[in-house]
Amino acid sequence: MATSRRDNVTPEEFKLMTDRAGLGMKQDELDDLKPLFDLYSLYLQQIHSVDLAAEDMGVTFHPEWPSA
C-alpha cells in the first residue's frame, strides 16, 4: 500500500492500519481521524510528485544559525 497512488483509503483499511500500529482506537476516534488522514495523504502525494532534477537547489537547516 505504500507505493499505491490511490486517492483514499477505505475505512476498513484505515482501521487495519491503526490496529497494526497498536493504537487501539474506538470507532468514533477513527471517524474523527480519518478525514485528517485523507487530507495529509493528499499533501504527501503532492510532495512526492515533485520531480527534483539534479540542478535543483538543495536546502539545508542549521539549528545553531544565526548565533547570537
N, C-alpha and C positions, 0 to 999 in steps of 0.2 A: 504494500500500500504506500510505502514511502516514495516510490517513483511514479505513482499514479497521478494523472493530470485531471482527475475528475473535479467537478466544481464543488461537490459537497460530500459529506459522509453521512450515511444513514444513521438514525438514532440507535439502531441495534449495534452498528459498528462503533459508534461513539461510546456506548455503554461497555462494549467489549474492551476498548482501549483504556477506559478509566479503570475497569476491573483488573486488567493486566498491570496497570501502574500501581495497583493496590490502594486506590483512593477510597473505595467503599462508599460511593456516593448514592444517596437516595434519588428516587425518580424526579422529585421536584428540583433537586440540586442539578441534576443532569439537564432538565428542561431549561433552567436558568443559564447554564454554562454553554450549552450547545450553540446558541446564536453568536456568542463571543468567539467560540472556536471557529465557526464558519467565517466570521469576519477576518480574523487573523490569518486563517488559511488562505483567503484571497490575497491578503497583503503579501504573504510569503510567496505565493505563486508569481506575483508581480516582481518581487525582488529576484527570485530565481530565474525569471525570464530575461533579465538584463544580460546582454552579451558584451562582456568586458573584453575588449581586444588587448593585445599586448601593449599598444601605445597609449592606453588609457592611464589616467593618473592613479597612483596608489596613495592611500590615505593612512597615516599612522597617528596614534594617540600617545602623547607623553603626559602622564598624570602629574608629573612634577613641574611642568611648564605652564605658565611663566612662574619663575621662582621670585619670591619677594626679597 
